[in-house]
Amino acid sequence: LQYQCELAQSIDNIIALQQTHPQLQECQTFLDLQSSLQESQKQIDEKLKILKINIDKYNSTLNRVPNKFIASWFNFSPIKVECEESSNATQE
């Protein structure tokens, strides 16, 4: 999740760089890099959605009886997701 946040920040930085240096819009290498990063971000967001669904299932399973008692015996605890999805994957 940390890397997903860092990638989102990198994409934001690249977009800001492109806005301050318009000549980069004409550079194919830069455009390829931007496209590649956005595609990576999109894939990460899709996998993050699946991860969040599985975490929700795990957390709800921990709260059901008798799982709740078994989970407490083995010190299982709910999982918290700290990083939210980026909206950069849809920006182009």
Distance bins in CASP14 RR format, pairs under 12 A and 6 or more apart:
PFRMAT RR
TARGET T0000
AUTHOR 0000-0000-0000
RMODE 2
METHOD distances of the structure
MODEL  1
1 7 0 0 0 0 0 1 0 0 0 0 0
1 8 0 0 0 0 0 1 0 0 0 0 0
1 44 0 0 0 0 1 0 0 0 0 0 0
1 45 0 0 0 0 0 1 0 0 0 0 0
1 47 0 0 0 0 0 1 0 0 0 0 0
1 48 1 0 0 1 0 0 0 0 0 0 0
1 51 0 0 0 0 1 0 0 0 0 0 0
1 52 0 0 0 0 0 1 0 0 0 0 0
1 55 0 0 0 0 0 1 0 0 0 0 0
1 79 0 0 0 0 0 1 0 0 0 0 0
1 80 0 0 0 0 0 1 0 0 0 0 0
1 81 1 0 0 1 0 0 0 0 0 0 0
1 82 1 0 0 1 0 0 0 0 0 0 0
1 83 1 0 1 0 0 0 0 0 0 0 0
1 84 0 0 0 0 1 0 0 0 0 0 0
1 85 0 0 0 0 0 1 0 0 0 0 0
1 86 0 0 0 0 0 1 0 0 0 0 0
2 8 0 0 0 0 0 1 0 0 0 0 0
2 9 0 0 0 0 0 1 0 0 0 0 0
2 44 0 0 0 0 0 1 0 0 0 0 0
2 48 0 0 0 0 0 1 0 0 0 0 0
2 81 0 0 0 0 0 1 0 0 0 0 0
2 82 0 0 0 0 1 0 0 0 0 0 0
2 83 1 0 0 1 0 0 0 0 0 0 0
3 9 0 0 0 0 0 1 0 0 0 0 0
3 10 0 0 0 0 0 1 0 0 0 0 0
3 40 0 0 0 0 0 1 0 0 0 0 0
3 41 0 0 0 0 0 1 0 0 0 0 0
3 44 1 0 0 1 0 0 0 0 0 0 0
3 47 0 0 0 0 0 1 0 0 0 0 0
3 48 0 0 0 0 0 1 0 0 0 0 0
3 83 0 0 0 0 1 0 0 0 0 0 0
3 86 0 0 0 0 0 1 0 0 0 0 0
4 10 0 0 0 0 0 1 0 0 0 0 0
4 11 0 0 0 0 0 1 0 0 0 0 0
4 40 0 0 0 0 1 0 0 0 0 0 0
4 41 1 0 0 1 0 0 0 0 0 0 0
4 42 0 0 0 0 0 1 0 0 0 0 0
4 43 0 0 0 0 0 1 0 0 0 0 0
4 44 1 0 1 0 0 0 0 0 0 0 0
4 45 1 0 0 1 0 0 0 0 0 0 0
4 46 0 0 0 0 0 1 0 0 0 0 0
4 47 0 0 0 0 1 0 0 0 0 0 0
4 48 1 0 0 1 0 0 0 0 0 0 0
4 49 0 0 0 0 0 1 0 0 0 0 0
4 51 0 0 0 0 1 0 0 0 0 0 0
4 52 0 0 0 0 0 1 0 0 0 0 0
4 81 0 0 0 0 0 1 0 0 0 0 0
4 82 0 0 0 0 0 1 0 0 0 0 0
4 83 1 0 1 0 0 0 0 0 0 0 0
4 84 0 0 0 0 1 0 0 0 0 0 0
4 85 0 0 0 0 1 0 0 0 0 0 0
4 86 1 0 0 1 0 0 0 0 0 0 0
4 88 0 0 0 0 0 1 0 0 0 0 0
4 89 0 0 0 0 0 1 0 0 0 0 0
5 11 0 0 0 0 0 1 0 0 0 0 0
5 12 0 0 0 0 0 1 0 0 0 0 0
5 41 0 0 0 0 0 1 0 0 0 0 0
5 44 0 0 0 0 1 0 0 0 0 0 0
5 45 0 0 0 0 0 1 0 0 0 0 0
5 48 0 0 0 0 0 1 0 0 0 0 0
5 81 0 0 0 0 0 1 0 0 0 0 0
5 82 0 0 0 0 1 0 0 0 0 0 0
5 83 1 0 1 0 0 0 0 0 0 0 0
5 84 0 0 0 0 1 0 0 0 0 0 0
5 85 0 0 0 0 1 0 0 0 0 0 0
5 86 1 0 0 1 0 0 0 0 0 0 0
5 88 0 0 0 0 0 1 0 0 0 0 0
6 12 0 0 0 0 0 1 0 0 0 0 0
6 13 0 0 0 0 0 1 0 0 0 0 0
6 37 0 0 0 0 0 1 0 0 0 0 0
6 40 0 0 0 0 0 1 0 0 0 0 0
6 41 0 0 0 0 0 1 0 0 0 0 0
6 44 0 0 0 0 0 1 0 0 0 0 0
6 83 0 0 0 0 1 0 0 0 0 0 0
6 86 0 0 0 0 0 1 0 0 0 0 0
7 13 0 0 0 0 0 1 0 0 0 0 0
7 14 0 0 0 0 0 1 0 0 0 0 0
7 36 0 0 0 0 0 1 0 0 0 0 0
7 37 1 0 0 1 0 0 0 0 0 0 0
7 38 0 0 0 0 1 0 0 0 0 0 0
7 39 0 0 0 0 0 1 0 0 0 0 0
7 40 1 0 0 1 0 0 0 0 0 0 0
7 41 1 0 1 0 0 0 0 0 0 0 0
7 42 0 0 0 0 0 1 0 0 0 0 0
7 43 0 0 0 0 0 1 0 0 0 0 0
7 44 1 0 0 1 0 0 0 0 0 0 0
7 45 0 0 0 0 1 0 0 0 0 0 0
7 48 0 0 0 0 0 1 0 0 0 0 0
7 83 0 0 0 0 0 1 0 0 0 0 0
7 85 0 0 0 0 0 1 0 0 0 0 0
7 86 1 0 0 1 0 0 0 0 0 0 0
7 88 0 0 0 0 1 0 0 0 0 0 0
7 89 0 0 0 0 1 0 0 0 0 0 0
8 14 0 0 0 0 0 1 0 0 0 0 0
8 15 0 0 0 0 0 1 0 0 0 0 0
8 37 0 0 0 0 1 0 0 0 0 0 0
8 38 0 0 0 0 0 1 0 0 0 0 0
8 40 0 0 0 0 0 1 0 0 0 0 0
8 41 1 0 0 1 0 0 0 0 0 0 0
8 42 0 0 0 0 0 1 0 0 0 0 0
8 44 0 0 0 0 1 0 0 0 0 0 0
8 45 0 0 0 0 1 0 0 0 0 0 0
8 48 0 0 0 0 0 1 0 0 0 0 0
8 83 0 0 0 0 1 0 0 0 0 0 0
8 84 0 0 0 0 1 0 0 0 0 0 0
8 85 0 0 0 0 1 0 0 0 0 0 0
8 86 1 1 0 0 0 0 0 0 0 0 0
8 87 0 0 0 0 1 0 0 0 0 0 0
8 88 1 0 1 0 0 0 0 0 0 0 0
8 89 0 0 0 0 1 0 0 0 0 0 0
8 90 0 0 0 0 0 1 0 0 0 0 0
8 91 0 0 0 0 0 1 0 0 0 0 0
9 15 0 0 0 0 0 1 0 0 0 0 0
9 16 0 0 0 0 0 1 0 0 0 0 0
9 37 0 0 0 0 0 1 0 0 0 0 0
9 41 0 0 0 0 0 1 0 0 0 0 0
9 83 0 0 0 0 0 1 0 0 0 0 0
9 86 0 0 0 0 1 0 0 0 0 0 0
9 88 0 0 0 0 1 0 0 0 0 0 0
10 16 0 0 0 0 0 1 0 0 0 0 0
10 17 0 0 0 0 0 1 0 0 0 0 0
10 33 0 0 0 0 0 1 0 0 0 0 0
10 34 0 0 0 0 0 1 0 0 0 0 0
10 36 0 0 0 0 0 1 0 0 0 0 0
10 37 1 0 0 1 0 0 0 0 0 0 0
10 38 0 0 0 0 0 1 0 0 0 0 0
10 40 0 0 0 0 1 0 0 0 0 0 0
10 41 0 0 0 0 1 0 0 0 0 0 0
10 44 0 0 0 0 0 1 0 0 0 0 0
10 86 0 0 0 0 0 1 0 0 0 0 0
10 88 0 0 0 0 1 0 0 0 0 0 0
11 17 0 0 0 0 0 1 0 0 0 0 0
11 18 0 0 0 0 0 1 0 0 0 0 0
11 33 0 0 0 0 0 1 0 0 0 0 0
11 34 1 0 0 1 0 0 0 0 0 0 0
11 35 0 0 0 0 0 1 0 0 0 0 0
11 36 0 0 0 0 0 1 0 0 0 0 0
11 37 1 0 1 0 0 0 0 0 0 0 0
11 38 1 0 0 1 0 0 0 0 0 0 0
11 39 0 0 0 0 0 1 0 0 0 0 0
11 40 0 0 0 0 1 0 0 0 0 0 0
11 41 1 0 1 0 0 0 0 0 0 0 0
11 42 0 0 0 0 0 1 0 0 0 0 0
11 44 0 0 0 0 0 1 0 0 0 0 0
11 45 0 0 0 0 0 1 0 0 0 0 0
11 86 1 0 0 1 0 0 0 0 0 0 0
11 87 0 0 0 0 0 1 0 0 0 0 0
11 88 1 0 1 0 0 0 0 0 0 0 0
11 89 0 0 0 0 1 0 0 0 0 0 0
11 90 0 0 0 0 0 1 0 0 0 0 0
11 91 1 0 0 1 0 0 0 0 0 0 0
11 92 0 0 0 0 0 1 0 0 0 0 0
12 18 0 0 0 0 0 1 0 0 0 0 0
12 19 0 0 0 0 0 1 0 0 0 0 0
12 34 0 0 0 0 0 1 0 0 0 0 0
12 37 0 0 0 0 0 1 0 0 0 0 0
12 38 0 0 0 0 0 1 0 0 0 0 0
12 41 0 0 0 0 0 1 0 0 0 0 0
12 86 0 0 0 0 1 0 0 0 0 0 0
12 87 0 0 0 0 0 1 0 0 0 0 0
12 88 1 0 0 1 0 0 0 0 0 0 0
12 89 0 0 0 0 0 1 0 0 0 0 0
12 91 0 0 0 0 1 0 0 0 0 0 0
13 19 0 0 0 0 0 1 0 0 0 0 0
13 20 0 0 0 0 0 1 0 0 0 0 0
13 33 0 0 0 0 0 1 0 0 0 0 0
13 34 0 0 0 0 0 1 0 0 0 0 0
13 37 0 0 0 0 0 1 0 0 0 0 0
13 88 0 0 0 0 0 1 0 0 0 0 0
14 20 0 0 0 0 0 1 0 0 0 0 0
14 21 0 0 0 0 0 1 0 0 0 0 0
14 24 0 0 0 0 1 0 0 0 0 0 0
14 25 0 0 0 0 0 1 0 0 0 0 0
14 27 0 0 0 0 0 1 0 0 0 0 0
14 30 0 0 0 0 1 0 0 0 0 0 0
14 31 0 0 0 0 0 1 0 0 0 0 0
14 32 0 0 0 0 0 1 0 0 0 0 0
14 33 1 0 0 1 0 0 0 0 0 0 0
14 34 1 0 1 0 0 0 0 0 0 0 0
14 35 0 0 0 0 0 1 0 0 0 0 0
14 36 0 0 0 0 0 1 0 0 0 0 0
14 37 1 0 0 1 0 0 0 0 0 0 0
14 38 0 0 0 0 1 0 0 0 0 0 0
14 41 0 0 0 0 0 1 0 0 0 0 0
14 88 0 0 0 0 1 0 0 0 0 0 0
14 91 0 0 0 0 0 1 0 0 0 0 0
15 21 0 0 0 0 0 1 0 0 0 0 0
15 24 0 0 0 0 0 1 0 0 0 0 0
15 25 0 0 0 0 0 1 0 0 0 0 0
15 30 0 0 0 0 0 1 0 0 0 0 0
15 33 0 0 0 0 0 1 0 0 0 0 0
15 34 1 0 0 1 0 0 0 0 0 0 0
15 37 0 0 0 0 1 0 0 0 0 0 0
15 38 0 0 0 0 1 0 0 0 0 0 0
15 41 0 0 0 0 0 1 0 0 0 0 0
15 86 0 0 0 0 0 1 0 0 0 0 0
15 87 0 0 0 0 0 1 0 0 0 0 0
15 88 1 0 0 1 0 0 0 0 0 0 0
15 91 1 0 0 1 0 0 0 0 0 0 0
15 92 0 0 0 0 1 0 0 0 0 0 0
16 24 0 0 0 0 0 1 0 0 0 0 0
16 34 0 0 0 0 0 1 0 0 0 0 0
16 88 0 0 0 0 0 1 0 0 0 0 0
17 23 0 0 0 0 0 1 0 0 0 0 0
17 24 1 0 0 1 0 0 0 0 0 0 0
17 25 0 0 0 0 0 1 0 0 0 0 0
17 27 0 0 0 0 0 1 0 0 0 0 0
17 30 0 0 0 0 1 0 0 0 0 0 0
17 33 0 0 0 0 0 1 0 0 0 0 0
17 34 0 0 0 0 1 0 0 0 0 0 0
17 37 0 0 0 0 0 1 0 0 0 0 0
18 24 1 0 1 0 0 0 0 0 0 0 0
18 25 1 0 0 1 0 0 0 0 0 0 0
18 26 0 0 0 0 0 1 0 0 0 0 0
18 27 0 0 0 0 1 0 0 0 0 0 0
18 30 1 0 0 1 0 0 0 0 0 0 0
18 31 0 0 0 0 1 0 0 0 0 0 0
18 33 0 0 0 0 0 1 0 0 0 0 0
18 34 1 0 0 1 0 0 0 0 0 0 0
18 37 0 0 0 0 0 1 0 0 0 0 0
18 91 0 0 0 0 0 1 0 0 0 0 0
18 92 0 0 0 0 0 1 0 0 0 0 0
19 25 0 0 0 0 1 0 0 0 0 0 0
19 34 0 0 0 0 0 1 0 0 0 0 0
21 27 0 0 0 0 1 0 0 0 0 0 0
21 30 0 0 0 0 1 0 0 0 0 0 0
22 30 0 0 0 0 0 1 0 0 0 0 0
23 30 0 0 0 0 1 0 0 0 0 0 0
23 31 0 0 0 0 0 1 0 0 0 0 0
24 30 1 0 1 0 0 0 0 0 0 0 0
24 31 0 0 0 0 1 0 0 0 0 0 0
24 32 0 0 0 0 0 1 0 0 0 0 0
24 33 0 0 0 0 1 0 0 0 0 0 0
24 34 0 0 0 0 1 0 0 0 0 0 0
25 31 1 0 0 1 0 0 0 0 0 0 0
25 34 0 0 0 0 1 0 0 0 0 0 0
27 33 0 0 0 0 1 0 0 0 0 0 0
27 34 0 0 0 0 1 0 0 0 0 0 0
28 34 0 0 0 0 0 1 0 0 0 0 0
28 35 0 0 0 0 0 1 0 0 0 0 0
29 35 0 0 0 0 0 1 0 0 0 0 0
29 36 0 0 0 0 0 1 0 0 0 0 0
30 36 0 0 0 0 0 1 0 0 0 0 0
30 37 0 0 0 0 0 1 0 0 0 0 0
31 37 0 0 0 0 0 1 0 0 0 0 0
31 38 0 0 0 0 0 1 0 0 0 0 0
31 92 0 0 0 0 0 1 0 0 0 0 0
32 38 0 0 0 0 0 1 0 0 0 0 0
32 39 0 0 0 0 0 1 0 0 0 0 0
33 39 0 0 0 0 0 1 0 0 0 0 0
33 40 0 0 0 0 0 1 0 0 0 0 0
34 40 0 0 0 0 0 1 0 0 0 0 0
34 41 0 0 0 0 0 1 0 0 0 0 0
34 88 0 0 0 0 0 1 0 0 0 0 0
34 91 0 0 0 0 1 0 0 0 0 0 0
34 92 0 0 0 0 1 0 0 0 0 0 0
35 41 0 0 0 0 0 1 0 0 0 0 0
35 42 0 0 0 0 0 1 0 0 0 0 0
35 89 0 0 0 0 0 1 0 0 0 0 0
35 91 0 0 0 0 0 1 0 0 0 0 0
35 92 0 0 0 0 1 0 0 0 0 0 0
36 42 0 0 0 0 0 1 0 0 0 0 0
36 43 0 0 0 0 0 1 0 0 0 0 0
37 43 0 0 0 0 0 1 0 0 0 0 0
37 44 0 0 0 0 0 1 0 0 0 0 0
37 86 0 0 0 0 0 1 0 0 0 0 0
37 88 0 0 0 0 1 0 0 0 0 0 0
37 89 0 0 0 0 1 0 0 0 0 0 0
37 91 0 0 0 0 0 1 0 0 0 0 0
37 92 0 0 0 0 0 1 0 0 0 0 0
38 44 0 0 0 0 0 1 0 0 0 0 0
38 45 0 0 0 0 0 1 0 0 0 0 0
38 86 0 0 0 0 0 1 0 0 0 0 0
38 87 0 0 0 0 0 1 0 0 0 0 0
38 88 1 0 0 1 0 0 0 0 0 0 0
38 89 1 0 0 1 0 0 0 0 0 0 0
38 90 0 0 0 0 1 0 0 0 0 0 0
38 91 1 0 0 1 0 0 0 0 0 0 0
38 92 1 0 0 1 0 0 0 0 0 0 0
39 45 0 0 0 0 0 1 0 0 0 0 0
39 46 0 0 0 0 0 1 0 0 0 0 0
39 88 0 0 0 0 0 1 0 0 0 0 0
39 89 0 0 0 0 1 0 0 0 0 0 0
39 90 0 0 0 0 0 1 0 0 0 0 0
39 92 0 0 0 0 0 1 0 0 0 0 0
40 46 0 0 0 0 0 1 0 0 0 0 0
40 47 0 0 0 0 0 1 0 0 0 0 0
40 86 0 0 0 0 0 1 0 0 0 0 0
40 88 0 0 0 0 0 1 0 0 0 0 0
40 89 0 0 0 0 1 0 0 0 0 0 0
41 47 0 0 0 0 0 1 0 0 0 0 0
41 48 0 0 0 0 0 1 0 0 0 0 0
41 85 0 0 0 0 1 0 0 0 0 0 0
41 86 1 0 1 0 0 0 0 0 0 0 0
41 87 0 0 0 0 1 0 0 0 0 0 0
41 88 1 0 1 0 0 0 0 0 0 0 0
41 89 1 0 1 0 0 0 0 0 0 0 0
41 90 0 0 0 0 1 0 0 0 0 0 0
41 91 0 0 0 0 1 0 0 0 0 0 0
41 92 0 0 0 0 0 1 0 0 0 0 0
42 48 0 0 0 0 0 1 0 0 0 0 0
42 49 0 0 0 0 0 1 0 0 0 0 0
42 85 0 0 0 0 0 1 0 0 0 0 0
42 86 0 0 0 0 1 0 0 0 0 0 0
42 87 0 0 0 0 0 1 0 0 0 0 0
42 88 0 0 0 0 1 0 0 0 0 0 0
42 89 1 1 0 0 0 0 0 0 0 0 0
42 90 1 0 0 1 0 0 0 0 0 0 0
42 91 0 0 0 0 0 1 0 0 0 0 0
42 92 0 0 0 0 0 1 0 0 0 0 0
43 49 0 0 0 0 0 1 0 0 0 0 0
43 50 0 0 0 0 0 1 0 0 0 0 0
43 86 0 0 0 0 0 1 0 0 0 0 0
43 89 0 0 0 0 1 0 0 0 0 0 0
44 50 0 0 0 0 0 1 0 0 0 0 0
44 51 0 0 0 0 1 0 0 0 0 0 0
44 83 0 0 0 0 0 1 0 0 0 0 0
44 85 0 0 0 0 1 0 0 0 0 0 0
44 86 0 0 0 0 1 0 0 0 0 0 0
44 88 0 0 0 0 0 1 0 0 0 0 0
44 89 1 0 0 1 0 0 0 0 0 0 0
45 51 0 0 0 0 0 1 0 0 0 0 0
45 52 0 0 0 0 0 1 0 0 0 0 0
45 83 0 0 0 0 0 1 0 0 0 0 0
45 84 0 0 0 0 0 1 0 0 0 0 0
45 85 1 0 1 0 0 0 0 0 0 0 0
45 86 1 0 0 1 0 0 0 0 0 0 0
45 87 0 0 0 0 1 0 0 0 0 0 0
45 88 0 0 0 0 1 0 0 0 0 0 0
45 89 1 0 1 0 0 0 0 0 0 0 0
45 90 0 0 0 0 1 0 0 0 0 0 0
45 91 0 0 0 0 0 1 0 0 0 0 0
46 52 0 0 0 0 0 1 0 0 0 0 0
46 53 0 0 0 0 0 1 0 0 0 0 0
46 85 0 0 0 0 1 0 0 0 0 0 0
46 86 0 0 0 0 0 1 0 0 0 0 0
46 89 0 0 0 0 1 0 0 0 0 0 0
46 90 0 0 0 0 0 1 0 0 0 0 0
47 53 0 0 0 0 0 1 0 0 0 0 0
47 54 0 0 0 0 0 1 0 0 0 0 0
47 85 0 0 0 0 0 1 0 0 0 0 0
47 89 0 0 0 0 0 1 0 0 0 0 0
48 54 0 0 0 0 0 1 0 0 0 0 0
48 55 0 0 0 0 0 1 0 0 0 0 0
48 81 0 0 0 0 1 0 0 0 0 0 0
48 82 0 0 0 0 0 1 0 0 0 0 0
48 83 1 0 0 1 0 0 0 0 0 0 0
48 84 0 0 0 0 1 0 0 0 0 0 0
48 85 1 0 1 0 0 0 0 0 0 0 0
48 86 0 0 0 0 1 0 0 0 0 0 0
48 89 0 0 0 0 0 1 0 0 0 0 0
49 55 0 0 0 0 0 1 0 0 0 0 0
49 56 0 0 0 0 0 1 0 0 0 0 0
49 81 0 0 0 0 0 1 0 0 0 0 0
49 84 0 0 0 0 0 1 0 0 0 0 0
49 85 1 0 0 1 0 0 0 0 0 0 0
49 86 0 0 0 0 0 1 0 0 0 0 0
49 89 0 0 0 0 0 1 0 0 0 0 0
50 56 0 0 0 0 0 1 0 0 0 0 0
50 57 0 0 0 0 0 1 0 0 0 0 0
50 85 0 0 0 0 0 1 0 0 0 0 0
51 57 0 0 0 0 0 1 0 0 0 0 0
51 58 0 0 0 0 0 1 0 0 0 0 0
51 79 0 0 0 0 1 0 0 0 0 0 0
51 81 1 0 0 1 0 0 0 0 0 0 0
51 82 0 0 0 0 0 1 0 0 0 0 0
51 83 0 0 0 0 0 1 0 0 0 0 0
51 85 0 0 0 0 0 1 0 0 0 0 0
52 58 0 0 0 0 0 1 0 0 0 0 0
52 59 0 0 0 0 0 1 0 0 0 0 0
52 79 0 0 0 0 1 0 0 0 0 0 0
52 80 0 0 0 0 0 1 0 0 0 0 0
52 81 1 0 1 0 0 0 0 0 0 0 0
52 82 0 0 0 0 0 1 0 0 0 0 0
52 83 0 0 0 0 0 1 0 0 0 0 0
52 84 0 0 0 0 1 0 0 0 0 0 0
52 85 0 0 0 0 1 0 0 0 0 0 0
53 59 0 0 0 0 0 1 0 0 0 0 0
53 60 0 0 0 0 0 1 0 0 0 0 0
53 81 0 0 0 0 0 1 0 0 0 0 0
54 60 0 0 0 0 0 1 0 0 0 0 0
54 61 0 0 0 0 0 1 0 0 0 0 0
54 79 0 0 0 0 1 0 0 0 0 0 0
54 81 0 0 0 0 0 1 0 0 0 0 0
55 61 0 0 0 0 0 1 0 0 0 0 0
55 62 0 0 0 0 0 1 0 0 0 0 0
55 77 0 0 0 0 0 1 0 0 0 0 0
55 78 0 0 0 0 1 0 0 0 0 0 0
55 79 1 0 1 0 0 0 0 0 0 0 0
55 80 0 0 0 0 1 0 0 0 0 0 0
55 81 1 0 0 1 0 0 0 0 0 0 0
55 82 0 0 0 0 0 1 0 0 0 0 0
56 62 0 0 0 0 0 1 0 0 0 0 0
56 63 0 0 0 0 0 1 0 0 0 0 0
56 78 0 0 0 0 1 0 0 0 0 0 0
56 79 0 0 0 0 1 0 0 0 0 0 0
56 80 0 0 0 0 0 1 0 0 0 0 0
56 81 0 0 0 0 1 0 0 0 0 0 0
57 63 0 0 0 0 0 1 0 0 0 0 0
57 64 0 0 0 0 0 1 0 0 0 0 0
57 67 0 0 0 0 0 1 0 0 0 0 0
57 78 0 0 0 0 0 1 0 0 0 0 0
57 79 0 0 0 0 0 1 0 0 0 0 0
58 64 0 0 0 0 0 1 0 0 0 0 0
58 67 0 0 0 0 0 1 0 0 0 0 0
58 71 0 0 0 0 1 0 0 0 0 0 0
58 76 0 0 0 0 1 0 0 0 0 0 0
58 77 0 0 0 0 0 1 0 0 0 0 0
58 78 1 0 0 1 0 0 0 0 0 0 0
58 79 1 0 0 1 0 0 0 0 0 0 0
58 80 0 0 0 0 0 1 0 0 0 0 0
58 81 0 0 0 0 0 1 0 0 0 0 0
59 67 0 0 0 0 0 1 0 0 0 0 0
59 68 0 0 0 0 0 1 0 0 0 0 0
59 71 0 0 0 0 0 1 0 0 0 0 0
59 76 0 0 0 0 0 1 0 0 0 0 0
59 77 0 0 0 0 1 0 0 0 0 0 0
59 78 1 0 1 0 0 0 0 0 0 0 0
59 79 1 0 0 1 0 0 0 0 0 0 0
59 80 0 0 0 0 1 0 0 0 0 0 0
59 81 0 0 0 0 0 1 0 0 0 0 0
60 67 0 0 0 0 1 0 0 0 0 0 0
60 68 0 0 0 0 0 1 0 0 0 0 0
60 71 0 0 0 0 0 1 0 0 0 0 0
60 78 0 0 0 0 1 0 0 0 0 0 0
60 79 0 0 0 0 0 1 0 0 0 0 0
61 67 1 0 1 0 0 0 0 0 0 0 0
61 68 0 0 0 0 1 0 0 0 0 0 0
61 70 0 0 0 0 0 1 0 0 0 0 0
61 71 0 0 0 0 1 0 0 0 0 0 0
61 76 0 0 0 0 1 0 0 0 0 0 0
61 78 0 0 0 0 0 1 0 0 0 0 0
61 79 0 0 0 0 0 1 0 0 0 0 0
62 68 1 0 0 1 0 0 0 0 0 0 0
62 69 0 0 0 0 0 1 0 0 0 0 0
62 70 0 0 0 0 1 0 0 0 0 0 0
62 71 1 0 1 0 0 0 0 0 0 0 0
62 72 0 0 0 0 1 0 0 0 0 0 0
62 73 0 0 0 0 0 1 0 0 0 0 0
62 74 0 0 0 0 0 1 0 0 0 0 0
62 75 0 0 0 0 0 1 0 0 0 0 0
62 76 1 0 0 1 0 0 0 0 0 0 0
62 77 1 0 0 1 0 0 0 0 0 0 0
62 78 1 0 1 0 0 0 0 0 0 0 0
62 79 0 0 0 0 1 0 0 0 0 0 0
63 69 0 0 0 0 0 1 0 0 0 0 0
63 70 0 0 0 0 0 1 0 0 0 0 0
63 71 0 0 0 0 1 0 0 0 0 0 0
63 72 0 0 0 0 0 1 0 0 0 0 0
63 76 0 0 0 0 0 1 0 0 0 0 0
63 77 0 0 0 0 0 1 0 0 0 0 0
63 78 0 0 0 0 1 0 0 0 0 0 0
64 70 0 0 0 0 0 1 0 0 0 0 0
64 71 0 0 0 0 1 0 0 0 0 0 0
65 71 0 0 0 0 0 1 0 0 0 0 0
65 72 0 0 0 0 0 1 0 0 0 0 0
66 72 0 0 0 0 0 1 0 0 0 0 0
66 73 0 0 0 0 0 1 0 0 0 0 0
67 73 0 0 0 0 0 1 0 0 0 0 0
67 74 0 0 0 0 0 1 0 0 0 0 0
67 76 0 0 0 0 1 0 0 0 0 0 0
67 78 0 0 0 0 0 1 0 0 0 0 0
68 74 0 0 0 0 0 1 0 0 0 0 0
68 76 0 0 0 0 1 0 0 0 0 0 0
68 77 0 0 0 0 0 1 0 0 0 0 0
68 78 0 0 0 0 0 1 0 0 0 0 0
69 76 0 0 0 0 0 1 0 0 0 0 0
70 76 1 0 0 1 0 0 0 0 0 0 0
71 77 1 0 0 1 0 0 0 0 0 0 0
71 78 0 0 0 0 1 0 0 0 0 0 0
71 79 0 0 0 0 0 1 0 0 0 0 0
72 78 0 0 0 0 0 1 0 0 0 0 0
END
